[in-house]
Amino acid sequence: MELTVVDAFTDKPYAGNPAAVALVDGFPPDDRMQDIAREMNLSETAFVVERSVSPHDLRWFTPATEVGLCGHATLAAAHVLGGRCEFQTRSGVLTSESIDGWIYLDFPAWRPIETALPEVPAALGTYVWAGIAGDDWIVELPFAQDVFDFVADQTAIARLGRRGLIITARAPDDAGYDVVSRVFGPNVGITEDPVTGSAHCALAPYWATRLERDVLTGFQASRRGGIVRMRLKGERVELGGQAVTVSRVNLIA
């Protein structure tokens, strides 16, 4: 099996979020796919059954488990397949198109619902808002610098009991982007995700309401960092990103 490693949501190598993409004739057994994802040790490995007539079948695995939706690995898969694609997934049919060097994904919108945190990790300090969106907690912090400075307590985040924690804040007016975020997923084997497309399925409707704009740009402030364009379209979100192929891996066992 050959896997292509793609850095997603970036226009340069060794930034954004790397994902491995395997094009296969049929899905291997689940435990085999999980073993491969653990061996690759990236936040996601995507397996694509490529078909002559769309949609292709697509599944995503972290090093620890299969997940129901992944943005950056879908972007990586679309990049490998040429940009314009249709995928059948656990989250329904997802489509992509390529325009001027950017790939745009059509994803479901996850509208956050305000919910009290079961416990407040000490590192969060005073926060503005907390709720649940899809499988994740989302917490707004007062300032963008709070997001940059946040030191994650993985045990405390895991105790919140969902897939992960999204922290976010409005960006400064001169930042060149509208919102900033970081994402942590210890319960699915990801301490900090470099750039998380699915998190922006929640960030788009959340910030569209607060900023009164449906078109937004997000910066995920991990060490690698990445830019995600967002357009809220009713109950769907258009996510835009760039991608770069960085390596190919041949499995011999």
C-alpha positions as CSV (number, residue, x, y, z in Angstrom):
1,M,0.0,0.0,0.0
2,E,1.2,3.5,-0.8
3,L,0.2,6.5,1.2
4,T,0.6,10.1,0.2
5,V,1.3,12.6,3.0
6,V,-0.2,16.0,2.4
7,D,0.2,19.1,4.5
8,A,-3.4,20.6,4.5
9,F,-4.5,24.2,5.1
10,T,-1.2,25.6,4.1
11,D,0.6,26.6,0.9
12,K,4.1,25.5,2.1
13,P,5.6,22.2,3.3
14,Y,6.0,21.4,7.0
15,A,3.1,23.7,8.1
16,G,-0.6,23.2,8.3
17,N,-1.9,19.8,9.3
18,P,-0.4,16.6,7.8
19,A,-2.6,13.7,6.8
20,A,-1.8,10.4,5.1
21,V,-4.1,9.4,2.2
22,A,-4.3,5.8,1.0
23,L,-6.1,5.0,-2.3
24,V,-7.4,1.5,-2.0
25,D,-9.5,-0.9,-4.2
26,G,-11.6,-1.7,-1.1
27,F,-11.4,-0.9,2.6
28,P,-9.0,-3.2,4.5
29,P,-10.3,-4.7,7.7
30,D,-10.9,-2.1,10.4
31,D,-8.1,-3.3,12.6
32,R,-5.7,-3.1,9.7
33,M,-6.7,0.5,9.0
34,Q,-6.3,1.4,12.6
35,D,-2.9,-0.2,12.8
36,I,-1.8,1.8,9.7
37,A,-3.1,5.0,11.2
38,R,-1.2,4.2,14.5
39,E,1.9,3.5,12.5
40,M,1.6,6.8,10.5
41,N,1.0,8.6,13.8
42,L,-0.5,11.6,12.2
43,S,-3.7,13.2,13.5
44,E,-5.6,11.5,10.6
45,T,-5.1,8.9,8.0
46,A,-7.7,8.8,5.2
47,F,-8.6,5.7,3.3
48,V,-10.3,6.3,-0.1
49,V,-12.0,3.7,-2.2
50,E,-11.5,5.4,-5.6
51,R,-14.4,4.7,-8.0
52,S,-14.8,5.5,-11.7
53,V,-18.2,7.0,-11.0
54,S,-18.5,9.3,-7.9
55,P,-18.8,9.3,-5.0
56,H,-15.6,7.8,-3.7
57,D,-15.9,6.1,-0.3
58,L,-13.9,7.8,2.5
59,R,-13.1,6.9,6.1
60,W,-10.8,8.7,8.6
61,F,-8.7,7.2,11.4
62,T,-6.7,8.9,14.2
63,P,-3.9,6.9,15.8
64,A,-6.6,5.8,18.4
65,T,-9.9,5.5,16.7
66,E,-12.1,6.1,13.6
67,V,-13.9,9.5,13.5
68,G,-17.0,10.6,11.8
69,L,-15.8,13.7,10.2
70,C,-12.3,15.2,9.4
71,G,-11.7,18.4,7.4
72,H,-8.0,18.4,6.8
73,A,-7.8,14.7,5.7
74,T,-10.7,15.3,3.3
75,L,-8.9,18.3,1.9
76,A,-5.8,16.1,1.6
77,A,-7.7,13.4,-0.2
78,A,-9.3,15.9,-2.6
79,H,-5.8,17.3,-3.3
80,V,-4.5,13.8,-4.1
81,L,-7.4,13.2,-6.4
82,G,-7.1,16.5,-8.3
83,G,-9.4,18.8,-6.4
84,R,-12.9,18.2,-7.6
85,C,-14.4,15.2,-5.8
86,E,-17.4,13.7,-4.2
87,F,-17.1,11.4,-1.2
88,Q,-19.5,9.1,0.6
89,T,-18.8,9.2,4.3
90,R,-20.3,8.6,7.8
91,S,-21.3,12.3,7.7
92,G,-23.1,12.0,4.3
93,V,-21.9,13.1,0.9
94,L,-19.1,15.7,1.0
95,T,-18.0,17.5,-2.1
96,S,-14.9,19.5,-3.1
97,E,-13.9,21.8,-5.9
98,S,-10.7,23.6,-6.8
99,I,-10.6,27.3,-7.6
100,D,-7.4,29.4,-8.1
101,G,-5.2,27.0,-6.1
102,W,-7.6,26.6,-3.2
103,I,-9.8,23.6,-2.5
104,Y,-13.3,24.3,-1.1
105,L,-15.1,21.6,0.8
106,D,-18.9,21.5,1.4
107,F,-19.4,20.3,5.0
108,P,-22.3,20.3,7.5
109,A,-22.6,23.2,9.9
110,W,-22.4,22.4,13.6
111,R,-24.3,25.1,15.4
112,P,-23.1,25.4,19.0
113,I,-25.5,25.0,21.8
114,E,-24.7,26.8,25.0
115,T,-24.0,24.2,27.7
116,A,-22.2,24.5,31.1
117,L,-18.8,22.8,31.3
118,P,-19.0,19.8,33.7
119,E,-15.8,21.2,35.2
120,V,-13.6,24.1,34.2
121,P,-10.0,23.3,33.5
122,A,-7.9,25.7,35.5
123,A,-6.0,26.9,32.4
124,L,-9.2,28.3,30.9
125,G,-9.5,30.9,33.5
126,T,-12.4,33.3,32.9
127,Y,-14.2,32.5,29.7
128,V,-16.9,34.2,27.7
129,W,-19.1,31.3,26.5
130,A,-19.1,27.5,26.5
131,G,-21.2,25.0,24.6
132,I,-21.3,21.9,22.5
133,A,-21.0,21.7,18.7
134,G,-21.0,18.3,17.1
135,D,-18.7,16.1,19.1
136,D,-16.7,18.9,20.7
137,W,-16.8,21.5,23.4
138,I,-16.3,25.0,22.1
139,V,-15.2,27.8,24.5
140,E,-14.7,31.5,23.7
141,L,-11.9,33.2,25.6
142,P,-11.8,37.0,26.1
143,F,-8.8,37.8,23.9
144,A,-6.8,36.2,21.1
145,Q,-3.7,36.3,23.2
146,D,-5.5,34.0,25.7
147,V,-5.8,31.4,22.9
148,F,-2.1,31.8,22.0
149,D,-1.0,31.5,25.6
150,F,-3.2,28.6,26.7
151,V,-1.3,25.7,28.2
152,A,-3.4,22.5,27.8
153,D,-4.0,20.2,30.7
154,Q,-4.7,17.0,28.7
155,T,-6.1,15.1,31.7
156,A,-8.6,17.9,32.5
157,I,-9.6,18.2,28.9
158,A,-10.1,14.4,28.6
159,R,-12.4,14.6,31.7
160,L,-14.8,16.9,29.7
161,G,-15.8,13.7,28.0
162,R,-16.2,14.6,24.3
163,R,-14.0,14.2,21.2
164,G,-12.2,17.4,21.9
165,L,-12.0,21.0,23.1
166,I,-12.0,24.0,20.7
167,I,-10.9,27.3,22.2
168,T,-11.4,30.5,20.2
169,A,-11.4,34.3,20.4
170,R,-11.9,37.2,18.0
171,A,-8.7,38.2,16.3
172,P,-7.3,41.8,16.5
173,D,-8.5,44.1,13.8
174,D,-5.1,44.2,12.1
175,A,-4.5,40.4,12.2
176,G,-5.4,39.6,8.6
177,Y,-8.0,37.0,9.8
178,D,-11.2,37.2,11.8
179,V,-10.9,34.6,14.5
180,V,-8.3,32.5,16.1
181,S,-8.6,29.0,17.6
182,R,-6.8,25.9,18.9
183,V,-8.1,22.3,19.2
184,F,-7.2,19.6,21.6
185,G,-8.4,15.9,21.4
186,P,-6.8,13.7,24.0
187,N,-9.8,11.3,23.9
188,V,-9.1,10.4,20.3
189,G,-5.3,10.3,20.7
190,I,-4.5,13.9,19.6
191,T,-2.9,16.2,22.2
192,E,-3.2,19.3,19.9
193,D,-4.4,19.2,16.3
194,P,-2.4,21.5,14.1
195,V,-5.4,22.7,11.9
196,T,-8.9,21.2,12.3
197,G,-11.3,21.6,9.4
198,S,-14.2,20.0,11.3
199,A,-13.8,22.5,14.2
200,H,-14.5,25.3,11.6
201,C,-17.9,23.6,11.0
202,A,-18.7,25.0,14.5
203,L,-16.6,28.2,14.4
204,A,-18.3,29.4,11.2
205,P,-21.9,29.5,12.6
206,Y,-20.6,30.6,16.0
207,W,-18.7,33.7,14.7
208,A,-21.1,34.5,11.9
209,T,-23.7,35.3,14.5
210,R,-21.4,37.4,16.6
211,L,-19.6,39.2,13.8
212,E,-22.7,39.5,11.6
213,R,-20.9,38.1,8.6
214,D,-21.2,34.8,6.7
215,V,-17.7,35.0,5.2
216,L,-14.8,34.6,7.6
217,T,-11.2,33.6,7.8
218,G,-9.8,31.6,10.7
219,F,-6.3,31.1,11.9
220,Q,-5.6,27.9,14.0
221,A,-2.7,29.0,16.3
222,S,-0.9,25.7,16.7
223,R,2.8,25.5,16.4
224,R,2.4,24.6,12.7
225,G,-0.5,27.0,12.1
226,G,-2.9,27.2,9.2
227,I,-5.6,29.3,7.5
228,V,-9.2,28.2,6.9
229,R,-11.6,30.2,4.8
230,M,-15.2,29.8,5.9
231,R,-18.5,30.7,4.3
232,L,-21.7,29.8,6.2
233,K,-24.4,28.7,3.8
234,G,-27.5,27.8,5.8
235,E,-27.0,24.4,7.4
236,R,-23.8,23.9,5.4
237,V,-20.3,25.4,5.7
238,E,-17.8,25.9,2.8
239,L,-14.3,25.4,4.0
240,G,-11.4,26.6,1.9
241,G,-7.8,25.6,2.2
242,Q,-4.6,25.0,0.3
243,A,-2.5,21.8,0.4
244,V,1.0,20.5,-0.4
245,T,2.2,17.0,-1.0
246,V,5.3,16.3,1.1
247,S,6.1,12.6,0.9
248,R,5.0,9.1,-0.2
249,V,5.2,6.1,2.1
250,N,5.3,2.5,0.8
251,L,4.1,-0.1,3.4
252,I,6.0,-3.4,3.0
253,A,4.2,-5.3,5.8
